[in-house]
Amino acid sequence: QVQLVESGGGLVQPGGSLRLSCVGSGFIFREYVMSWYRQAPGEERELVAHIGWSGDATSYADSVKGRFTISRDNTKNTMYLQMNSLRPEDTAVYYCKVTKGATNYWGQGSQVTVSS
């Protein structure tokens, strides 16, 4: 079965950095577009970035462009989100997602808190 496991969240001061990881299993990782989403308290889940199967094609939400970088290592079945220049408004639970067939699969989420 498809499984996604995120790690790397935590508490960081404004201006700091974090790197999230998402390890996928139960599917052929290198064949799928992968995405990062986030959900802040009281808000809807929003797309942060996504990356094509080979890693060459990437797209970002305007709110994170120039600060976040999505990448993947298909030899490790792992996707990353490097987050720099973090702001308090980046505080959220971050989820990775893959769509296989007609089904969206989500990880359990990783809390990122940006606060002084």
C-alpha positions as CSV (number, residue, x, y, z in Angstrom):
1,Q,0.0,0.0,0.0
2,V,1.1,3.6,-0.6
3,Q,2.8,5.2,2.3
4,L,4.3,8.7,2.7
5,V,6.3,9.6,5.8
6,E,7.4,13.2,6.5
7,S,10.1,14.3,8.8
8,G,12.2,17.4,9.6
9,G,9.7,19.8,11.1
10,G,10.2,21.7,14.3
11,L,10.5,25.2,15.9
12,V,12.6,27.8,14.2
13,Q,13.1,31.5,14.6
14,P,12.1,34.0,11.9
15,G,14.7,34.0,9.2
16,G,15.8,30.5,9.9
17,S,15.8,27.4,7.8
18,L,14.4,23.9,7.9
19,R,14.5,20.9,5.5
20,L,11.5,18.6,5.3
21,S,11.8,15.1,3.9
22,C,9.1,12.7,2.5
23,V,9.8,9.1,2.0
24,G,7.5,7.2,-0.3
25,S,6.8,3.5,-0.5
26,G,4.2,1.1,-2.0
27,F,4.5,2.7,-5.5
28,I,7.1,3.4,-8.1
29,F,8.3,6.7,-6.7
30,R,10.2,7.8,-9.8
31,E,7.1,7.7,-12.0
32,Y,5.0,10.2,-10.1
33,V,4.6,13.9,-9.6
34,M,5.0,14.7,-5.9
35,S,3.7,17.7,-4.0
36,W,4.0,19.6,-0.7
37,Y,1.0,21.2,0.9
38,R,0.5,23.0,4.1
39,Q,-2.4,23.8,6.5
40,A,-2.3,26.5,9.1
41,P,-4.8,26.5,12.0
42,G,-8.2,27.6,10.8
43,E,-7.1,27.7,7.2
44,E,-7.6,25.4,4.2
45,R,-4.8,23.2,3.0
46,E,-2.8,24.9,0.3
47,L,-0.4,23.8,-2.4
48,V,3.2,24.9,-1.6
49,A,5.2,23.3,-4.4
50,H,5.2,20.3,-6.8
51,I,7.9,18.5,-8.7
52,G,7.8,16.4,-11.8
53,W,8.9,12.8,-11.9
54,S,12.4,13.5,-13.0
55,G,12.9,16.6,-10.8
56,D,13.3,19.0,-13.8
57,A,9.9,20.6,-13.6
58,T,9.0,22.5,-10.4
59,S,6.3,25.0,-9.5
60,Y,5.8,27.1,-6.3
61,A,3.1,29.1,-4.6
62,D,3.8,32.8,-4.9
63,S,4.1,33.1,-1.1
64,V,7.2,30.8,-1.1
65,K,8.9,31.6,-4.4
66,G,12.6,32.4,-3.9
67,R,12.6,31.1,-0.3
68,F,11.6,27.4,-0.7
69,T,13.2,24.8,-2.9
70,I,11.6,21.4,-3.8
71,S,13.7,18.5,-4.9
72,R,13.7,14.8,-5.0
73,D,16.1,11.8,-5.0
74,N,14.5,9.0,-6.9
75,T,17.3,6.6,-5.8
76,K,16.1,7.1,-2.2
77,N,12.4,7.4,-2.9
78,T,12.6,10.8,-1.1
79,M,11.3,14.3,-1.8
80,Y,12.6,17.3,0.0
81,L,11.5,20.9,0.8
82,Q,14.3,23.2,1.7
83,M,12.7,26.2,3.5
84,N,14.9,29.4,4.0
85,S,14.1,32.8,5.3
86,L,11.1,31.4,7.2
87,R,8.4,33.7,8.4
88,P,5.8,33.4,11.1
89,E,3.1,33.0,8.4
90,D,4.9,29.8,7.3
91,T,3.7,28.2,10.5
92,A,1.6,25.2,9.5
93,V,1.5,21.4,9.3
94,Y,3.2,20.4,6.1
95,Y,2.1,17.4,4.1
96,C,3.5,15.5,1.1
97,K,1.1,14.1,-1.4
98,V,1.0,11.7,-4.4
99,T,-1.9,11.0,-6.7
100,K,-2.0,7.4,-7.9
101,G,-4.9,6.7,-10.2
102,A,-7.9,8.6,-8.8
103,T,-6.7,8.6,-5.2
104,N,-4.7,11.2,-3.3
105,Y,-2.4,9.8,-0.7
106,W,-1.1,12.0,2.1
107,G,1.6,11.7,4.7
108,Q,0.8,12.2,8.4
109,G,2.1,15.8,8.4
110,S,5.1,17.5,9.9
111,Q,4.6,20.6,12.1
112,V,6.6,23.7,11.3
113,T,6.5,26.5,13.8
114,V,8.2,29.9,13.1
115,S,8.4,32.0,16.2
116,S,10.8,34.0,18.3
